[in-house]
Amino acid sequence: MSLLHDNDIKSLLRKYSVKPRKEMGQSFLNSQIIARQIVTSAEISQSDRILEIGGGLGILTNILAGVADSVTVIELEMGLVNALKDIFSESENVKIIHGDALTVDLPKFDKIVANLPYSISSEITFRLLKEAKFELGILMYQKEFSRRLLSSPGSSEYSRLSIDFQYLGKATHLMDVKARNFYPVPSVDSSVLKVIKRDTGPMAKNSEIFFWMVHGLYSYPNKQLRKAMKIWFKNLGRPNLADGLFSRLDDVNKTDRLRTLSLETLVRLSDVIQKLVESGDLPGPRGDSI
Ligand code: SAM
């Protein structure tokens, strides 16, 4: 199978009665060169089991099936599932699952390669990092979104998303892909990242407390830490706890803006918050809306 032109994509979409929908991220890669670059960057060996989310018309699937032990594709749109089943009817190592990648049982896999539907970028990334065991992911995101995943403390893109992601994973930028490399042409460019799970560096004693704290504080990323902490503690019904907290963290500058705090500082804060929860001074995340 070789999908090089928008016309091939159009006629397949017509054949399987698929009207591409923006809200389902249905823009299909029209460049074999880029598809090959994506697959090559996954350094796939013959024993690798690959998961692909959002198979579309199979431009990645086709190359993946040629180099991997097996490819499991999860695709939500029935018309595209029918297309993929026809296209790969003779490929014994390709399995197509009709379902929502956010809710179906994930198969066992070594690597994930996917041009993700942008509407579920965040949820699927966190699902993979929290629930699945895998060696690496080669994942395409909306460019702006990928910049938030990659951003460092101090930058204007450093946000709750960046922190949650960087607590669980590590990303490297591989390449940008122009909007014109898709049919229909989306309104934004994309970037491909290599994503692995993080297994070194600062880890909170209790990750649930860490995420709870980050969500509690980061509604206002431009606020000073001291002010954000006061607001959060007030919301938790403990307005006077904030000042005492900083006496346990002499080297943390309470006037620093949230946007500048490193993962290391946030982990130390989280460990102090955990002690407050353990001692009963602060109500914990359970029962609270996280
Ligand atoms: N892999 C193909 C390519 O590169 O041309 C298609 C990529 S397209 C950006 C995203 C695909 O994800 C579409 O085929 C869409 O139908 C599918 N999709 C959207 N939401 C999904 C979900 N929740 N679970 C699984 N697939 C989904």
py3Dmol code that shows the C-alpha trace and the ligand (Angstrom):
import py3Dmol

protein = """\
ATOM      1  CA  MET A   1       0.000   0.000   0.000  1.00  0.00           C
ATOM      2  CA  SER A   2       1.352   3.412  -0.838  1.00  0.00           C
ATOM      3  CA  LEU A   3      -0.600   6.516   0.124  1.00  0.00           C
ATOM      4  CA  LEU A   4       1.238   9.393  -1.423  1.00  0.00           C
ATOM      5  CA  HIS A   5      -1.444  11.686  -2.667  1.00  0.00           C
ATOM      6  CA  ASP A   6      -4.415  13.428  -1.173  1.00  0.00           C
ATOM      7  CA  ASN A   7      -6.515  11.909  -3.957  1.00  0.00           C
ATOM      8  CA  ASP A   8      -5.763   8.362  -2.734  1.00  0.00           C
ATOM      9  CA  ILE A   9      -6.813   9.381   0.766  1.00  0.00           C
ATOM     10  CA  LYS A  10      -9.959  11.075  -0.540  1.00  0.00           C
ATOM     11  CA  SER A  11     -11.070   8.067  -2.548  1.00  0.00           C
ATOM     12  CA  LEU A  12     -10.474   5.658   0.354  1.00  0.00           C
ATOM     13  CA  LEU A  13     -12.426   7.928   2.688  1.00  0.00           C
ATOM     14  CA  ARG A  14     -15.249   8.002   0.148  1.00  0.00           C
ATOM     15  CA  LYS A  15     -15.147   4.223  -0.303  1.00  0.00           C
ATOM     16  CA  TYR A  16     -15.515   3.651   3.450  1.00  0.00           C
ATOM     17  CA  SER A  17     -18.007   6.512   3.953  1.00  0.00           C
ATOM     18  CA  VAL A  18     -15.746   8.458   6.292  1.00  0.00           C
ATOM     19  CA  LYS A  19     -16.250  12.212   6.474  1.00  0.00           C
ATOM     20  CA  PRO A  20     -13.131  13.452   8.301  1.00  0.00           C
ATOM     21  CA  ARG A  21     -14.006  15.193  11.534  1.00  0.00           C
ATOM     22  CA  LYS A  22     -11.759  17.754  13.187  1.00  0.00           C
ATOM     23  CA  GLU A  23     -12.966  16.912  16.679  1.00  0.00           C
ATOM     24  CA  MET A  24     -11.757  13.336  16.143  1.00  0.00           C
ATOM     25  CA  GLY A  25      -8.350  14.506  14.944  1.00  0.00           C
ATOM     26  CA  GLN A  26      -9.025  13.007  11.546  1.00  0.00           C
ATOM     27  CA  SER A  27      -6.225  14.424   9.424  1.00  0.00           C
ATOM     28  CA  PHE A  28      -4.284  11.785   7.554  1.00  0.00           C
ATOM     29  CA  LEU A  29      -0.566  11.889   6.906  1.00  0.00           C
ATOM     30  CA  ASN A  30       0.103  12.139   3.174  1.00  0.00           C
ATOM     31  CA  SER A  31       3.884  11.748   3.188  1.00  0.00           C
ATOM     32  CA  GLN A  32       5.551   8.351   3.024  1.00  0.00           C
ATOM     33  CA  ILE A  33       8.871  10.029   3.776  1.00  0.00           C
ATOM     34  CA  ILE A  34       7.628  11.414   7.079  1.00  0.00           C
ATOM     35  CA  ALA A  35       5.877   8.142   7.926  1.00  0.00           C
ATOM     36  CA  ARG A  36       9.197   6.311   7.398  1.00  0.00           C
ATOM     37  CA  GLN A  37      11.098   8.836   9.502  1.00  0.00           C
ATOM     38  CA  ILE A  38       8.617   8.356  12.326  1.00  0.00           C
ATOM     39  CA  VAL A  39       8.890   4.572  12.230  1.00  0.00           C
ATOM     40  CA  THR A  40      12.690   4.635  11.861  1.00  0.00           C
ATOM     41  CA  SER A  41      12.999   6.772  14.979  1.00  0.00           C
ATOM     42  CA  ALA A  42      11.339   4.002  17.001  1.00  0.00           C
ATOM     43  CA  GLU A  43      14.352   1.717  16.286  1.00  0.00           C
ATOM     44  CA  ILE A  44      12.073  -1.261  16.031  1.00  0.00           C
ATOM     45  CA  SER A  45      13.497  -4.776  16.250  1.00  0.00           C
ATOM     46  CA  GLN A  46      11.874  -7.946  14.910  1.00  0.00           C
ATOM     47  CA  SER A  47      10.719  -8.928  18.380  1.00  0.00           C
ATOM     48  CA  ASP A  48       8.972  -5.621  19.200  1.00  0.00           C
ATOM     49  CA  ARG A  49       5.228  -5.592  19.792  1.00  0.00           C
ATOM     50  CA  ILE A  50       3.894  -2.234  18.660  1.00  0.00           C
ATOM     51  CA  LEU A  51       0.788  -0.375  19.716  1.00  0.00           C
ATOM     52  CA  GLU A  52      -0.623   2.227  17.356  1.00  0.00           C
ATOM     53  CA  ILE A  53      -3.440   4.528  18.429  1.00  0.00           C
ATOM     54  CA  GLY A  54      -5.633   5.941  15.670  1.00  0.00           C
ATOM     55  CA  GLY A  55      -4.671   3.842  12.658  1.00  0.00           C
ATOM     56  CA  GLY A  56      -6.544   5.998  10.146  1.00  0.00           C
ATOM     57  CA  LEU A  57      -5.863   4.581   6.702  1.00  0.00           C
ATOM     58  CA  GLY A  58      -2.790   2.712   7.850  1.00  0.00           C
ATOM     59  CA  ILE A  59       0.127   4.760   6.520  1.00  0.00           C
ATOM     60  CA  LEU A  60       2.149   4.090   9.700  1.00  0.00           C
ATOM     61  CA  THR A  61       0.665   0.627  10.244  1.00  0.00           C
ATOM     62  CA  ASN A  62       1.935  -0.537   6.881  1.00  0.00           C
ATOM     63  CA  ILE A  63       5.548   0.368   7.618  1.00  0.00           C
ATOM     64  CA  LEU A  64       5.335  -0.844  11.217  1.00  0.00           C
ATOM     65  CA  ALA A  65       4.012  -4.243  10.114  1.00  0.00           C
ATOM     66  CA  GLY A  66       7.046  -4.678   7.882  1.00  0.00           C
ATOM     67  CA  VAL A  67       9.580  -4.317  10.690  1.00  0.00           C
ATOM     68  CA  ALA A  68       7.903  -5.378  13.952  1.00  0.00           C
ATOM     69  CA  ASP A  69       6.797  -8.665  15.438  1.00  0.00           C
ATOM     70  CA  SER A  70       3.228  -7.422  15.689  1.00  0.00           C
ATOM     71  CA  VAL A  71       1.154  -4.262  15.462  1.00  0.00           C
ATOM     72  CA  THR A  72      -2.038  -3.723  17.411  1.00  0.00           C
ATOM     73  CA  VAL A  73      -4.063  -0.773  16.168  1.00  0.00           C
ATOM     74  CA  ILE A  74      -6.809   0.882  18.176  1.00  0.00           C
ATOM     75  CA  GLU A  75      -9.177   2.903  15.982  1.00  0.00           C
ATOM     76  CA  LEU A  76     -12.425   4.513  17.049  1.00  0.00           C
ATOM     77  CA  GLU A  77     -14.087   5.233  13.699  1.00  0.00           C
ATOM     78  CA  MET A  78     -15.926   2.211  12.315  1.00  0.00           C
ATOM     79  CA  GLY A  79     -15.409   3.210   8.661  1.00  0.00           C
ATOM     80  CA  LEU A  80     -11.644   3.371   9.237  1.00  0.00           C
ATOM     81  CA  VAL A  81     -11.704   0.054  11.102  1.00  0.00           C
ATOM     82  CA  ASN A  82     -13.341  -1.504   8.022  1.00  0.00           C
ATOM     83  CA  ALA A  83     -10.723   0.116   5.774  1.00  0.00           C
ATOM     84  CA  LEU A  84      -7.852  -1.115   7.957  1.00  0.00           C
ATOM     85  CA  LYS A  85      -9.308  -4.639   8.091  1.00  0.00           C
ATOM     86  CA  ASP A  86      -9.466  -4.735   4.286  1.00  0.00           C
ATOM     87  CA  ILE A  87      -6.051  -3.174   3.742  1.00  0.00           C
ATOM     88  CA  PHE A  88      -4.362  -5.541   6.206  1.00  0.00           C
ATOM     89  CA  SER A  89      -6.483  -8.653   5.540  1.00  0.00           C
ATOM     90  CA  GLU A  90      -3.362 -10.575   4.500  1.00  0.00           C
ATOM     91  CA  SER A  91      -1.047  -9.246   7.209  1.00  0.00           C
ATOM     92  CA  GLU A  92      -0.972 -11.841   9.959  1.00  0.00           C
ATOM     93  CA  ASN A  93       0.901  -9.626  12.380  1.00  0.00           C
ATOM     94  CA  VAL A  94      -1.635  -6.763  12.326  1.00  0.00           C
ATOM     95  CA  LYS A  95      -4.553  -6.732  14.743  1.00  0.00           C
ATOM     96  CA  ILE A  96      -7.238  -4.054  14.540  1.00  0.00           C
ATOM     97  CA  ILE A  97      -9.243  -3.191  17.640  1.00  0.00           C
ATOM     98  CA  HIS A  98     -12.371  -1.095  17.259  1.00  0.00           C
ATOM     99  CA  GLY A  99     -12.607   1.111  20.334  1.00  0.00           C
ATOM    100  CA  ASP A 100     -11.735   4.247  22.226  1.00  0.00           C
ATOM    101  CA  ALA A 101      -8.062   4.315  23.193  1.00  0.00           C
ATOM    102  CA  LEU A 102      -9.027   6.045  26.435  1.00  0.00           C
ATOM    103  CA  THR A 103     -11.168   3.164  27.655  1.00  0.00           C
ATOM    104  CA  VAL A 104     -10.325  -0.117  25.874  1.00  0.00           C
ATOM    105  CA  ASP A 105      -8.055  -2.615  27.617  1.00  0.00           C
ATOM    106  CA  LEU A 106      -4.571  -1.877  26.389  1.00  0.00           C
ATOM    107  CA  PRO A 107      -2.665  -4.849  24.981  1.00  0.00           C
ATOM    108  CA  LYS A 108       0.871  -5.695  26.113  1.00  0.00           C
ATOM    109  CA  PHE A 109       3.325  -3.778  23.941  1.00  0.00           C
ATOM    110  CA  ASP A 110       6.982  -2.750  23.833  1.00  0.00           C
ATOM    111  CA  LYS A 111       6.722   0.476  21.852  1.00  0.00           C
ATOM    112  CA  ILE A 112       3.949   2.813  20.863  1.00  0.00           C
ATOM    113  CA  VAL A 113       4.026   4.701  17.596  1.00  0.00           C
ATOM    114  CA  ALA A 114       1.120   7.024  16.921  1.00  0.00           C
ATOM    115  CA  ASN A 115      -0.012  10.110  15.149  1.00  0.00           C
ATOM    116  CA  LEU A 116      -2.362  10.928  17.993  1.00  0.00           C
ATOM    117  CA  PRO A 117      -5.834  12.424  17.645  1.00  0.00           C
ATOM    118  CA  TYR A 118      -5.210  15.826  19.210  1.00  0.00           C
ATOM    119  CA  SER A 119      -8.456  15.878  21.146  1.00  0.00           C
ATOM    120  CA  ILE A 120      -7.184  13.094  23.413  1.00  0.00           C
ATOM    121  CA  SER A 121      -3.454  13.975  23.497  1.00  0.00           C
ATOM    122  CA  SER A 122      -3.367  14.792  27.166  1.00  0.00           C
ATOM    123  CA  GLU A 123      -5.600  12.016  28.465  1.00  0.00           C
ATOM    124  CA  ILE A 124      -4.000   9.263  26.389  1.00  0.00           C
ATOM    125  CA  THR A 125      -0.482  10.368  27.282  1.00  0.00           C
ATOM    126  CA  PHE A 126      -1.253  10.217  30.994  1.00  0.00           C
ATOM    127  CA  ARG A 127      -3.103   6.933  30.574  1.00  0.00           C
ATOM    128  CA  LEU A 128      -0.041   5.411  28.902  1.00  0.00           C
ATOM    129  CA  LEU A 129       2.399   6.799  31.453  1.00  0.00           C
ATOM    130  CA  LYS A 130       0.292   5.718  34.423  1.00  0.00           C
ATOM    131  CA  GLU A 131      -1.111   2.389  33.259  1.00  0.00           C
ATOM    132  CA  ALA A 132       1.168   0.829  30.676  1.00  0.00           C
ATOM    133  CA  LYS A 133       4.648  -0.646  30.774  1.00  0.00           C
ATOM    134  CA  PHE A 134       6.601   0.233  27.642  1.00  0.00           C
ATOM    135  CA  GLU A 135      10.080   0.989  26.399  1.00  0.00           C
ATOM    136  CA  LEU A 136       9.382   4.087  24.325  1.00  0.00           C
ATOM    137  CA  GLY A 137       6.778   6.040  22.462  1.00  0.00           C
ATOM    138  CA  ILE A 138       7.128   7.952  19.223  1.00  0.00           C
ATOM    139  CA  LEU A 139       4.159  10.281  19.447  1.00  0.00           C
ATOM    140  CA  MET A 140       2.923  13.058  17.226  1.00  0.00           C
ATOM    141  CA  TYR A 141       1.245  16.010  18.946  1.00  0.00           C
ATOM    142  CA  GLN A 142       0.004  19.422  18.033  1.00  0.00           C
ATOM    143  CA  LYS A 143       3.159  21.571  18.014  1.00  0.00           C
ATOM    144  CA  GLU A 144       2.021  23.963  20.744  1.00  0.00           C
ATOM    145  CA  PHE A 145       1.042  21.062  22.982  1.00  0.00           C
ATOM    146  CA  SER A 146       4.432  19.407  22.488  1.00  0.00           C
ATOM    147  CA  ARG A 147       6.154  22.639  23.502  1.00  0.00           C
ATOM    148  CA  ARG A 148       4.274  22.569  26.783  1.00  0.00           C
ATOM    149  CA  LEU A 149       5.399  19.000  27.426  1.00  0.00           C
ATOM    150  CA  LEU A 150       9.015  19.995  26.753  1.00  0.00           C
ATOM    151  CA  SER A 151       9.093  23.380  28.493  1.00  0.00           C
ATOM    152  CA  SER A 152      11.443  24.205  31.360  1.00  0.00           C
ATOM    153  CA  PRO A 153      10.749  26.105  34.591  1.00  0.00           C
ATOM    154  CA  GLY A 154      10.716  29.833  33.931  1.00  0.00           C
ATOM    155  CA  SER A 155       9.334  29.639  30.403  1.00  0.00           C
ATOM    156  CA  SER A 156       5.886  31.001  29.627  1.00  0.00           C
ATOM    157  CA  GLU A 157       4.758  27.526  28.483  1.00  0.00           C
ATOM    158  CA  TYR A 158       5.668  25.845  31.780  1.00  0.00           C
ATOM    159  CA  SER A 159       2.335  24.871  33.280  1.00  0.00           C
ATOM    160  CA  ARG A 160       0.498  22.222  35.241  1.00  0.00           C
ATOM    161  CA  LEU A 161       0.583  20.008  32.135  1.00  0.00           C
ATOM    162  CA  SER A 162       4.378  20.333  31.901  1.00  0.00           C
ATOM    163  CA  ILE A 163       4.841  19.415  35.541  1.00  0.00           C
ATOM    164  CA  ASP A 164       2.436  16.471  35.551  1.00  0.00           C
ATOM    165  CA  PHE A 165       4.056  15.153  32.386  1.00  0.00           C
ATOM    166  CA  GLN A 166       7.645  15.685  33.516  1.00  0.00           C
ATOM    167  CA  TYR A 167       6.896  13.958  36.817  1.00  0.00           C
ATOM    168  CA  LEU A 168       6.010  10.776  34.919  1.00  0.00           C
ATOM    169  CA  GLY A 169       7.866  10.979  31.630  1.00  0.00           C
ATOM    170  CA  LYS A 170      10.730  12.379  29.627  1.00  0.00           C
ATOM    171  CA  ALA A 171      10.346  13.744  26.127  1.00  0.00           C
ATOM    172  CA  THR A 172      12.782  14.572  23.357  1.00  0.00           C
ATOM    173  CA  HIS A 173      11.834  16.578  20.283  1.00  0.00           C
ATOM    174  CA  LEU A 174      12.449  14.626  17.065  1.00  0.00           C
ATOM    175  CA  MET A 175      10.921  16.693  14.267  1.00  0.00           C
ATOM    176  CA  ASP A 176       8.251  19.180  13.268  1.00  0.00           C
ATOM    177  CA  VAL A 177       5.660  18.261  10.646  1.00  0.00           C
ATOM    178  CA  LYS A 178       3.948  20.978   8.621  1.00  0.00           C
ATOM    179  CA  ALA A 179       0.156  21.057   8.408  1.00  0.00           C
ATOM    180  CA  ARG A 180       0.354  20.598   4.612  1.00  0.00           C
ATOM    181  CA  ASN A 181       1.589  17.040   5.176  1.00  0.00           C
ATOM    182  CA  PHE A 182      -1.937  16.013   6.117  1.00  0.00           C
ATOM    183  CA  TYR A 183      -5.260  15.679   4.376  1.00  0.00           C
ATOM    184  CA  PRO A 184      -7.466  17.477   5.298  1.00  0.00           C
ATOM    185  CA  VAL A 185      -4.965  20.212   6.165  1.00  0.00           C
ATOM    186  CA  PRO A 186      -5.299  20.976   9.896  1.00  0.00           C
ATOM    187  CA  SER A 187      -5.016  24.524  11.218  1.00  0.00           C
ATOM    188  CA  VAL A 188      -1.796  23.842  13.143  1.00  0.00           C
ATOM    189  CA  ASP A 189       1.616  22.235  12.677  1.00  0.00           C
ATOM    190  CA  SER A 190       2.676  19.126  14.552  1.00  0.00           C
ATOM    191  CA  SER A 191       5.751  17.803  16.330  1.00  0.00           C
ATOM    192  CA  VAL A 192       6.965  14.279  16.893  1.00  0.00           C
ATOM    193  CA  LEU A 193       8.398  13.487  20.309  1.00  0.00           C
ATOM    194  CA  LYS A 194      10.163  10.486  21.733  1.00  0.00           C
ATOM    195  CA  VAL A 195       8.594   9.752  25.098  1.00  0.00           C
ATOM    196  CA  ILE A 196       9.885   7.421  27.777  1.00  0.00           C
ATOM    197  CA  LYS A 197       8.834   6.845  31.348  1.00  0.00           C
ATOM    198  CA  ARG A 198      10.972   8.672  33.880  1.00  0.00           C
ATOM    199  CA  ASP A 199      12.735   6.384  36.303  1.00  0.00           C
ATOM    200  CA  THR A 200      15.431   8.640  37.737  1.00  0.00           C
ATOM    201  CA  GLY A 201      15.373  12.002  39.504  1.00  0.00           C
ATOM    202  CA  PRO A 202      13.123  13.432  42.224  1.00  0.00           C
ATOM    203  CA  MET A 203      10.099  11.358  43.220  1.00  0.00           C
ATOM    204  CA  ALA A 204       7.528  12.344  45.825  1.00  0.00           C
ATOM    205  CA  LYS A 205       6.956   9.928  48.701  1.00  0.00           C
ATOM    206  CA  ASN A 206       3.321   9.907  47.656  1.00  0.00           C
ATOM    207  CA  SER A 207       2.529  10.647  44.006  1.00  0.00           C
ATOM    208  CA  GLU A 208      -1.169  11.113  44.699  1.00  0.00           C
ATOM    209  CA  ILE A 209      -0.323  13.975  47.063  1.00  0.00           C
ATOM    210  CA  PHE A 210       2.068  15.410  44.469  1.00  0.00           C
ATOM    211  CA  PHE A 211      -0.584  15.584  41.720  1.00  0.00           C
ATOM    212  CA  TRP A 212      -3.184  16.864  44.181  1.00  0.00           C
ATOM    213  CA  MET A 213      -0.877  19.664  45.304  1.00  0.00           C
ATOM    214  CA  VAL A 214       0.098  20.629  41.746  1.00  0.00           C
ATOM    215  CA  HIS A 215      -3.564  20.762  40.738  1.00  0.00           C
ATOM    216  CA  GLY A 216      -4.410  22.793  43.840  1.00  0.00           C
ATOM    217  CA  LEU A 217      -1.654  25.344  43.254  1.00  0.00           C
ATOM    218  CA  TYR A 218      -1.358  25.703  39.520  1.00  0.00           C
ATOM    219  CA  SER A 219      -4.664  27.350  38.691  1.00  0.00           C
ATOM    220  CA  TYR A 220      -2.601  30.544  38.833  1.00  0.00           C
ATOM    221  CA  PRO A 221       0.879  29.795  37.408  1.00  0.00           C
ATOM    222  CA  ASN A 222       1.937  33.446  37.539  1.00  0.00           C
ATOM    223  CA  LYS A 223       1.223  33.805  41.249  1.00  0.00           C
ATOM    224  CA  GLN A 224       3.916  33.756  43.881  1.00  0.00           C
ATOM    225  CA  LEU A 225       4.204  30.418  45.655  1.00  0.00           C
ATOM    226  CA  ARG A 226       3.252  31.963  49.014  1.00  0.00           C
ATOM    227  CA  LYS A 227       0.077  33.518  47.617  1.00  0.00           C
ATOM    228  CA  ALA A 228      -0.985  30.406  45.712  1.00  0.00           C
ATOM    229  CA  MET A 229      -0.370  28.290  48.810  1.00  0.00           C
ATOM    230  CA  LYS A 230      -2.529  30.626  50.915  1.00  0.00           C
ATOM    231  CA  ILE A 231      -5.394  30.433  48.429  1.00  0.00           C
ATOM    232  CA  TRP A 232      -5.192  26.650  48.204  1.00  0.00           C
ATOM    233  CA  PHE A 233      -5.020  26.173  51.979  1.00  0.00           C
ATOM    234  CA  LYS A 234      -7.933  28.581  52.399  1.00  0.00           C
ATOM    235  CA  ASN A 235      -9.936  26.480  49.931  1.00  0.00           C
ATOM    236  CA  LEU A 236      -9.073  23.444  52.036  1.00  0.00           C
ATOM    237  CA  GLY A 237     -10.351  25.193  55.155  1.00  0.00           C
ATOM    238  CA  ARG A 238      -6.869  25.733  56.703  1.00  0.00           C
ATOM    239  CA  PRO A 239      -6.056  29.400  55.945  1.00  0.00           C
ATOM    240  CA  ASN A 240      -3.356  29.691  58.596  1.00  0.00           C
ATOM    241  CA  LEU A 241      -1.184  26.730  57.683  1.00  0.00           C
ATOM    242  CA  ALA A 242       0.763  28.315  54.828  1.00  0.00           C
ATOM    243  CA  ASP A 243       3.244  30.360  56.883  1.00  0.00           C
ATOM    244  CA  GLY A 244       4.177  27.394  59.096  1.00  0.00           C
ATOM    245  CA  LEU A 245       4.831  25.356  55.998  1.00  0.00           C
ATOM    246  CA  PHE A 246       7.593  27.640  54.777  1.00  0.00           C
ATOM    247  CA  SER A 247       9.418  27.459  58.093  1.00  0.00           C
ATOM    248  CA  ARG A 248      10.032  23.786  57.223  1.00  0.00           C
ATOM    249  CA  LEU A 249      11.462  24.712  53.839  1.00  0.00           C
ATOM    250  CA  ASP A 250      14.035  27.435  54.534  1.00  0.00           C
ATOM    251  CA  ASP A 251      15.745  27.202  51.153  1.00  0.00           C
ATOM    252  CA  VAL A 252      12.522  27.485  49.153  1.00  0.00           C
ATOM    253  CA  ASN A 253      11.869  31.087  48.203  1.00  0.00           C
ATOM    254  CA  LYS A 254       8.204  31.704  48.902  1.00  0.00           C
ATOM    255  CA  THR A 255       8.087  34.744  46.640  1.00  0.00           C
ATOM    256  CA  ASP A 256       9.155  32.708  43.593  1.00  0.00           C
ATOM    257  CA  ARG A 257       6.490  32.461  40.932  1.00  0.00           C
ATOM    258  CA  LEU A 258       4.942  29.049  40.402  1.00  0.00           C
ATOM    259  CA  ARG A 259       6.120  29.088  36.785  1.00  0.00           C
ATOM    260  CA  THR A 260       9.725  28.994  37.930  1.00  0.00           C
ATOM    261  CA  LEU A 261       9.570  26.093  40.388  1.00  0.00           C
ATOM    262  CA  SER A 262      11.620  23.024  39.497  1.00  0.00           C
ATOM    263  CA  LEU A 263      10.348  19.493  39.827  1.00  0.00           C
ATOM    264  CA  GLU A 264      12.788  19.022  42.698  1.00  0.00           C
ATOM    265  CA  THR A 265      11.297  21.937  44.662  1.00  0.00           C
ATOM    266  CA  LEU A 266       7.760  20.726  43.998  1.00  0.00           C
ATOM    267  CA  VAL A 267       8.645  17.233  45.194  1.00  0.00           C
ATOM    268  CA  ARG A 268      10.071  18.669  48.421  1.00  0.00           C
ATOM    269  CA  LEU A 269       6.926  20.749  48.919  1.00  0.00           C
ATOM    270  CA  SER A 270       4.795  17.697  48.292  1.00  0.00           C
ATOM    271  CA  ASP A 271       6.682  15.681  50.913  1.00  0.00           C
ATOM    272  CA  VAL A 272       6.054  18.411  53.507  1.00  0.00           C
ATOM    273  CA  ILE A 273       2.363  18.558  52.535  1.00  0.00           C
ATOM    274  CA  GLN A 274       2.228  14.794  52.917  1.00  0.00           C
ATOM    275  CA  LYS A 275       3.446  15.122  56.522  1.00  0.00           C
ATOM    276  CA  LEU A 276       0.687  17.671  57.202  1.00  0.00           C
ATOM    277  CA  VAL A 277      -1.876  15.252  55.791  1.00  0.00           C
ATOM    278  CA  GLU A 278      -0.464  12.342  57.802  1.00  0.00           C
ATOM    279  CA  SER A 279      -0.573  14.362  61.015  1.00  0.00           C
ATOM    280  CA  GLY A 280      -4.195  15.318  60.335  1.00  0.00           C
ATOM    281  CA  ASP A 281      -3.407  19.045  60.052  1.00  0.00           C
ATOM    282  CA  LEU A 282      -4.549  19.095  56.432  1.00  0.00           C
ATOM    283  CA  PRO A 283      -7.398  17.128  54.856  1.00  0.00           C
ATOM    284  CA  GLY A 284      -5.977  14.818  52.149  1.00  0.00           C
ATOM    285  CA  PRO A 285      -6.861  14.396  48.485  1.00  0.00           C
ATOM    286  CA  ARG A 286      -9.486  11.711  49.035  1.00  0.00           C
ATOM    287  CA  GLY A 287     -12.921  13.164  48.955  1.00  0.00           C
ATOM    288  CA  ASP A 288     -11.509  16.316  47.442  1.00  0.00           C
ATOM    289  CA  SER A 289     -12.031  17.072  43.785  1.00  0.00           C
ATOM    290  CA  ILE A 290      -8.648  16.428  42.156  1.00  0.00           C
TER     291      ILE A 290
END
"""
ligand_1 = """\
27
SAM
N -2.382 7.155 11.767
C -3.103 7.850 10.736
C -2.188 8.777 9.969
O -1.074 9.042 10.457
O -2.582 9.233 8.902
C -4.302 8.632 11.305
C -3.950 9.682 12.326
S -5.258 10.799 12.698
C -4.340 12.196 13.240
C -5.947 10.198 14.229
C -6.749 8.932 14.141
O -7.221 8.615 15.445
C -7.981 8.980 13.266
O -7.991 7.850 12.456
C -9.165 8.943 14.250
O -10.318 8.313 13.732
C -8.566 8.157 15.387
N -9.174 8.419 16.714
C -9.766 9.556 17.158
N -10.136 9.431 18.443
C -9.756 8.168 18.820
C -9.860 7.452 20.045
N -10.422 8.009 21.138
N -9.379 6.180 20.094
C -8.798 5.621 18.994
N -8.672 6.261 17.814
C -9.137 7.524 17.730
"""
view = py3Dmol.view(width=600, height=400)
view.addModel(protein, "pdb")
view.setStyle({"model": 0}, {"cartoon": {"style": "trace"}})
view.addModel(ligand_1, "xyz")
view.setStyle({"model": 1}, {"stick": {}})
view.zoomTo()
view.show()
